[in-house]
Amino acid sequence: MKFPTEQDDMDCQEALRCLFSLTELDGIVLETLRDGDEFRSNEMAEIIGKDQSTAYRSLEKLVKCGFAYKERHNIRNGGYYFCYSARPLEMVKEDALEYLEGCYNRFKKAIRDL
């Protein structure tokens, strides 16, 4: 097993992908959300060139990880749809740091309990 060294620098995207188990596609979807306003899953699917179900799964994962908002919009004659948008970067950063601290403490405890 190779442990990372101080020379193994990690950029922000790599760190977030590692911390939240994001795929490359999740990263593309997140960048698209950051570049736009609101997207439905079918709109995102068209932009990223994937099936709607694939876009939906990625959007839901980003919501679960705290990177995106999901907002329900009602249709006048009945029904509804969801739109997704990016959360402000400062909020994401604060939440990610808090999550990282919790992970660190759990890892530290697990190693001490070996």
N, C-alpha and C positions, 0 to 999 in steps of 0.2 A: 504494500500500500504506500502510495506517495502522498505525503502531507504537503499542503501548499506552503510556500515560503513567502517571505516579505517581497521577494522579487516577482511573484506571481500576481501582478496588479489586476484588479477587476474593475471594469467600468460600471456605471450605474445600471445600465440595462442588464448586464450579466448578473450583477448582485441581486436585482429584483427577480430575474428569471430563476435564479438558484433558490432564493428565499421562498418564493411562492410557487415553485414548480411550473413556471410558465413555459409554453412551447414557443418556437419561433413564430408560429402563426398568431399566438396570443399577443406577441410583441407587435406584429404588424397591425392587428386589430386595434391595439391600444394606441399606436401612433396615428392611425386613421381617426380614432375618436378625438385625439388631441388636436388634430388638424381641422376638425369639423365642428358642427354644432350638435345635432341629434341624429341618430340613425336607427331605423328599424332593422331587424335582423335580415330581412330580404334585401335591403339596400346595402348593408355591409357585405352580404354574400356576393352581390354583383361587383362591388368594389374590389374585393379580395380574390374573386374568381373561384369561389368554393360553393358547395351546396348551402342552402339556408340552414339546415340542421347543424352543419359545421360552424357556421358563423354564430348561430344561436348558442351553441355550447361554449364557444370562446367568450362571447359577451357575458354569459352567465357566470363563467369562471372569473372574469374580471370584476364583476359585481361582487361576487363572493369574497374575492381578495381585497376589495375596497378600492379598486382603481376606477370604477365606473358607477354611475347612477343608472337606475332603471325606473322609468316613470310610465305610469299607466295613463293612456289617453282614451276617453270615452268617445264613441261614435254616436252622432245625434240620433240615428234611427235604431240604435241598439248595437251592442257589441263594444269591443275595445281593442286596442293594440298597445304594444310597449315600444318605447323609444329609449335608447341608451346614449349616455353622454359621459365624457371624462370628468372625474372629480378634480378639483384644483390640486395642483402639484404640491403645494405646501401641506395640504391635508394628507395626501398620500405619503409624503415624506415622514410626517409625524407618526402616522399609523404604522408605517414600515419599521421605523426605529423602535417603536414600542413592541411590535411583534418580534423583532430581532432580539430585543432585550429578554423577552419571555422565553424565546427559543434557547438563547445562551444560558439562561438560568436553569432550564430543564436539562440541557446537555450537561452542564456542570454538575448538577445533582446526580444524574445518571452515572457519570464517570466516577464521582466520589463514592457511589453506592456499589461499584464493581466489587 
